[in-house]
């Protein structure tokens, strides 16, 4: 028999609310080996992320990776850490506050916003309980993953489902799977590039880099690779770039197996030999700058390009909490909640609606 929490899931004396749950990947609590180890243990224990026999992966994870990796990457985290902590978490909080400020007046009834990280804190479970305490009975989940992957979007659904299993009254649930080709998303990306070109001359090559995945995930049916290709193509078309002015690549590979190609690091090392002496890199899959953009791209990959003979390397920042990004996210939320936004509470005291 399933056990539910002791306190009621719903307060009959309150009005029902709509909840907006914004989700991102997550970050360590601090840039030290202990915090990074705890974060990696949660992240890399997810079977959606690492598709290997559990017994074998546990041996590798706990016997090798968690013993050495945290101390190895701690300096990189310290290099990007800001006065407000992790850039990803700080930016995500800014995004949520700006979304809240823009959307709250547009709803015709009470709405509650929350932020959850798939790994680390604030957790998805904690965010959902916060929404539950506010009597949320209509819930939209917005994972900030423009391109769908089982490793990200589906994993977010898993975490939500695990928490909701302990609820007696499940809210009406909607979850955005992807927005890789949404016109507002493509326009926001293109505008960020053209705005950057106003401060720095256009380079010989625009490299559009996405986070990588093992190739076998693609062969197993994950649509991520195809959606990245479409995002890159639409962005290049919006910018009016011909085929010799842009490329797509995939970063962050680990291990010895084949990952999605072409690889970002190998591409950057090869470009100077092809006569491409200047490059600008944008990472459309990251809605907020983080370790993979600020350190991996803008430090490591910059060095490889310059060491290979490149002369100028520019990183175009993520959309972050820019006005264009917030307006785009609000537009997507409004599209998903248009019918909910028309619901008007009649009696907040009793929680009846019309």
N, C-alpha and C positions, 0 to 999 in steps of 0.2 A: 504494500500500500504506500502510495506516495505521501511524503511528509511536506506540509506547507509551513511557511513561517507563522510564528505565533500571532503577529499583528495582522489586522485585516489588510487586504490588498487595495481596498477602495473605501473611502469615507463617504457614506451616503449623505452626509450633511454638507458636502462640498460640491461645487460644480465641476463637471468633467472638463478637462483641458486637452489641448493638442500639445504634443511634445515633438521637438526637433532635436535629434541626437546626431551630432557631428562627430565623426570618427576619423582618427589618423592612426598611423602605425605604432608610434610610441618611442620612448627614449629612456636611457638610464636616468636614475634620480640625481646622480652626480658623476663627474668625470674621473672616477677612481675605479680601480680594478674590482673592488668588491661590488659596487653598484652595477658595473658593466657585466660582471659575471652573473648576477641575479637576473638582469635583463636578458642576456643571451640565453640563459637556461630556459626562460619562459618562451622566448622567441623561437629558438631552435628545437624545442621539444614539441612544437606544433606539427602534427603529421601532415597538415596542408602545406607546410613550408618545405619539409624534408620528407620526401616519399621514399623511405627505405624501410626494411624490416626493423621493427622497433628495438629488438634485442641488439642488433648490430649497431644501429645508430646510437643507442645509449652508451655502448662501449666507446665509440668514437667521441661522442659529445663529452662524456664525463671523464674519460680516460686521457683525452688529448686536448680538445678544443677549449673546454672551460678551465683547463689547467694553465694554458699558455696565452690564449687569445686575448683575454681581458687586459692583462698587463701590457701586451703588445700594442693595443689600440688606444689605451688610456691617454697617451700624449696627444693623439689626434683629437680626441674629445676635448681635452683641456685647451687645445689651440682654438677651438671654435666656441667654447663656452662663453656666454656673455654675463653681464651683471644680473640679468633676469633668469639665468640658468640656461637650460638647453634651448638652442634656437628653435627647434621644431616645436617644443611645447610652448614657448613664449609666443611664437607666431600663431600657433593654433588658438591660443587664448585670445589674441588680438582679433583673429578672424571671427571667433564666436561672438565676441562683444560687438563687433561691427555688424554682423548679421543680425544680432538681437536688436540693435538700435534701428536698423533699417526695416526689419520685418514686423516688429511688435505693433507699430501703428497700423499696419496693413491688415492684420487679422481682426475679425469682428467679434472675437471671443478670446478668453485667456489662453495664452500660449507659453510654454515653458521650454527653455533651451538648455542643453547640457553638452558637455564635451567628454568623450571617452577615448582612451588609447587602447589599441588591441593588445599591446603588451606594455607592462609598466603601469604608471599612474598618471592621471586619474583613470581608473579601470572602466571598462564598459559596464561591468556588473554594478559598480558604484554609481555610475551615471544613470543607469536604468532605475536603480532604487531611489535615486533623487527624483526622477520623473514620476515614479510610482507614488512617492510621498506627496507629490503635488496633484495627485488624482488624474494623471494623464491617461486618457482612454483612446486617443488617436495618436499614433506614433509614426513619424517619418525618420528613417535612418539614412543619413547622408555620409557614406564612406568617401573620404577624399582620395579616391583612386580613380582617376579618369578612365584608365584602361582596366577592364575586368581581368582578374586572374583568380584561380582557386586559392592561390597563396595569400591573397589579400582580401578581396571582396567576400569570397566564400568563407574564409576563416573568420571574418567579422560576423557573418551570419551564424556560424557555429557558436561563437561566444555569446551572442544575443540569445540564441535558442537555449543554451545551457542555463542562463539566468532565468529565462521565462518559464522553464520547467518547474520552478518552485513557486510560481505565481498562481493564485486561484483564478483571477480574472485577467485574461490576456488582452492587451489593448489591440485595437485595429492596427495592423502593421503594414507599412509600406517601406520598401528599401530600394534605393537607387542602385542599379547594378553597374552602370558605367555612363560616362558622358564624353567619350573619346572623340565623337564627331559632332557634338552639340555646336551649333553656329556661334553661340556666345562664348564658348570655351576657345574655339579656334580664333575668333576675333580678339579675345583678350590676349592670347599668346602672340598673335601678329602685332597687336598694338604695343606689346612690351618690347618686341624686337625693333620695330620702327622708332620707338622712343629711345631705345639704346643707341640706334644709329644716329640719332641727333646729338649724342655726346661722344660717340666714337665712330670713325669711318667704317663703312661696311667692309668686312674681311673678304679674303679670297674664297672662304668656305664657311658655310653655316653647318655645323655638326649638330644634329638633333639626337641626343643621347637619352636612352631609356634604361631603367634597371633591367638587368638580365635575368634569365631563368634557364635551367637545364633544358636542352633541346628536347629531351624525352617528354617533358611536360607538354610541349607543343604537339608532339606526335600522339600524345594521349588524348588530345582534344581541347587543350586550353586555348582560348581565343586571344590571349594577350598579345602574341606576336603580330597577328593580323590587325588588331586594333591599334597597336603602335605604328604599324605601317600606314594605316589610314590617317591617323593624327598627323604624322610627318608629311604625308602627301598633301593633305588639306592646308596645313600651315605653309608649306612651300608655295602652293597655288595662291593662297591669300596674299603672300608677300611678292608674288610675281617672279619667283626665282626659276631659272632654267635648271636642267638636270645637272649641270656641271658646277652649280653654285651651292648645292646642299647634299648632305648624306645623312643616313640614319645609322645609328650604332647602339650597342648594348654594353653596359658597364657592370662592375661589381661582381664579376664571376669569381668563384672559388672552387678549389678541387681540380681534379684531372679530367672529369668528363666534359663532353662538348656542351657548350651553352649556346644561346642564341647568338648568331653572327650577323654582321661583322662586329668584332670587339672594339670598344671605344679606345682602349689604350693602344692596340695595334694600329688602328686607323690613324690616330694622332701621330704615332711614330713614323708612319708611312707618308703622310701628307707633304712634309717638306721636300721629300725626294720626288714628288710629283709636281713640284713647282708651286705648291700652296703654302706660301710663307706666313700668311696670317689666317687665323681661324677664330670663329666665335662659336661658343658652345651653349646650347640651351637644353634644359632637361624637363620636358613638358609633363612627365609622369609624376613629378614632385610638386605638390601644391605649396610646400613650405621648404625653405632651405634647411639643410641638415648635414650630417656627416658626409653623406654620399655626394653632395654638391659642393659644400664649402671646403671640404678637405680632399676627398677623392678626385673630384674634377678640377677644382680651382687651385689645388696645390700639387698633388701627385701627377695628374695628367698634364698640367701646365708644364711641369719640369720635363716630362718625357718629350713633349712637343718641341720645347726650346732646345733641349739637348740634341734632338734629331735634326736641328737646323732651322726650326721655325723662328720667326722674328717677332710676331705679335700674337698673344693669346688673350682672348676676352671671354669671361664667363658672364652670360646674361642671367641675372637673378631670377629665381622662381617668382611666381605671381604673388606669393606671400599674402600680406594683408592690404594690398593695393586696392584703391577704389574700384578699378575695373574688375578685379577678381571677386571682390565682395558683391558687386552688382550682378556678376555672372552667377555666383552661387545663390543669391537671393532669387534670381530669375528661375533657376532650376527648382528651388524649393517651392516657389509660387506655382510653377507648372504642376508639381506633384501634389500640392495641397489646395488647388484652386477650389474644389468643392468643399473641403473642410473650412476654408477661410470664410465661406458664406454662412456657416453655422453660427447662430446668435443664441447665447444663453438667455433663457427667459427668467429663471429664478436661481441665482447663484446659491442661495441658501439651501435649496432642496436638491440642486443638481439636475433639475429637469431641463430639457432642451426643446427647441423647435427648429 
